[in-house]
């Protein structure tokens, strides 16, 4: 079960899998914004690890 404490101790790979598996419902603007933020953070992490 996921909760804030569990997520705090997840590895980067686990967090990436979790975030890529999430999908916001079209009728929920807050969820869509969260999904966009999460995907942008993943893109930034990937870019930083490529350096």
Backbone as CSV, one residue per row, in Angstrom:
resi,resn,N_x,N_y,N_z,CA_x,CA_y,CA_z,C_x,C_y,C_z
1,UNK,0.831,-1.175,0.000,0.000,0.000,0.000,0.885,1.251,0.000
2,UNK,0.535,2.191,-0.846,1.324,3.411,-0.927,0.778,4.475,0.009
3,UNK,1.709,5.115,0.680,1.383,6.271,1.511,2.627,7.162,1.509
4,UNK,2.534,8.363,2.042,3.690,9.264,2.006,4.960,8.684,2.631
5,UNK,4.832,7.900,3.665,6.018,7.308,4.298,6.644,6.272,3.379
6,UNK,5.836,5.423,2.781,6.346,4.408,1.858,7.059,5.057,0.687
7,UNK,6.467,6.075,0.113,7.040,6.750,-1.047,8.372,7.394,-0.689
8,UNK,8.492,7.892,0.521,9.730,8.530,0.969,10.922,7.579,0.874
9,UNK,10.693,6.282,1.039,11.781,5.309,1.055,11.929,4.524,-0.247
10,UNK,11.195,4.905,-1.269,11.289,4.208,-2.554,12.554,4.638,-3.288
11,UNK,13.099,3.718,-4.061,14.278,4.044,-4.866,13.862,4.878,-6.074
12,UNK,14.834,5.442,-6.724,14.546,6.239,-7.925,13.834,5.390,-8.980
13,UNK,14.297,4.165,-9.175,13.690,3.286,-10.163,12.232,2.974,-9.811
14,UNK,11.972,2.740,-8.547,10.595,2.477,-8.111,9.709,3.697,-8.336
15,UNK,10.243,4.882,-8.011,9.471,6.110,-8.229,9.197,6.331,-9.713
16,UNK,10.186,6.077,-10.553,9.990,6.234,-11.992,8.898,5.297,-12.497
17,UNK,8.955,4.030,-12.088,7.918,3.077,-12.515,6.541,3.532,-12.049
18,UNK,6.466,3.999,-10.813,5.196,4.461,-10.272,4.665,5.651,-11.065
19,UNK,5.521,6.643,-11.299,5.073,7.838,-12.003,4.691,7.545,-13.444
20,UNK,5.433,6.663,-14.112,5.077,6.327,-15.493,3.785,5.514,-15.566
21,UNK,3.421,4.861,-14.482,2.192,4.056,-14.492,0.950,4.890,-14.185
22,UNK,1.153,6.116,-13.680,0.016,6.963,-13.318,-0.553,7.654,-14.557
23,UNK,-1.844,7.813,-14.542,-2.507,8.515,-15.637,-3.707,9.264,-15.075
24,UNK,-3.764,10.552,-15.366,-4.837,11.393,-14.833,-6.101,11.253,-15.673
25,UNK,-7.228,11.375,-15.015,-8.496,11.384,-15.733,-8.672,12.739,-16.411
26,UNK,-9.227,12.724,-17.598,-9.381,13.950,-18.396,-10.262,14.994,-17.718
27,UNK,-11.172,14.576,-16.882,-12.086,15.528,-16.251,-11.595,16.025,-14.885
28,UNK,-10.325,15.762,-14.576,-9.767,16.185,-13.295,-8.536,17.069,-13.554
29,UNK,-8.722,18.390,-13.630,-7.608,19.278,-13.957,-6.452,19.214,-12.956
30,UNK,-6.746,19.036,-11.671,-5.667,18.947,-10.680,-4.834,17.691,-10.895
31,UNK,-5.478,16.584,-11.193,-4.748,15.344,-11.460,-3.920,15.474,-12.729
32,UNK,-4.463,16.141,-13.742,-3.725,16.345,-14.988,-2.495,17.222,-14.743
33,UNK,-2.641,18.244,-13.899,-1.510,19.103,-13.576,-0.449,18.314,-12.809
34,UNK,-0.874,17.488,-11.849,0.072,16.672,-11.093,0.831,15.730,-12.031
35,UNK,0.119,15.103,-12.950,0.756,14.188,-13.893,1.788,14.940,-14.731
36,UNK,1.454,16.129,-15.204,2.390,16.923,-16.006,3.629,17.285,-15.194
37,UNK,3.445,17.668,-13.935,4.577,18.005,-13.071,5.458,16.766,-12.856
38,UNK,4.850,15.634,-12.581,5.601,14.403,-12.343,6.400,14.009,-13.585
39,UNK,5.792,14.110,-14.749,6.500,13.757,-15.987,7.636,14.730,-16.271
40,UNK,7.439,16.003,-15.976,8.504,16.989,-16.168,9.659,16.702,-15.214
41,UNK,9.361,16.362,-13.979,10.422,16.017,-13.030,11.202,14.795,-13.500
42,UNK,10.511,13.803,-14.038,11.199,12.631,-14.570,12.110,13.015,-15.722
43,UNK,11.630,13.873,-16.609,12.454,14.317,-17.743,13.703,15.043,-17.236
44,UNK,13.542,15.894,-16.226,14.694,16.596,-15.662,15.693,15.635,-15.002
45,UNK,15.167,14.628,-14.312,16.036,13.626,-13.695,16.825,12.864,-14.749
46,UNK,16.152,12.490,-15.815,16.828,11.757,-16.893,17.902,12.624,-17.529
47,UNK,17.584,13.901,-17.770,18.546,14.815,-18.372,19.768,14.984,-17.456
48,UNK,19.528,15.105,-16.157,20.620,15.282,-15.203,21.507,14.038,-15.126
49,UNK,20.904,12.867,-15.277,21.703,11.640,-15.193,22.488,11.375,-16.463
50,UNK,22.129,12.023,-17.568,22.849,11.869,-18.828,24.144,12.657,-18.856
51,UNK,24.298,13.595,-17.953,25.502,14.453,-17.953,26.711,13.729,-17.497
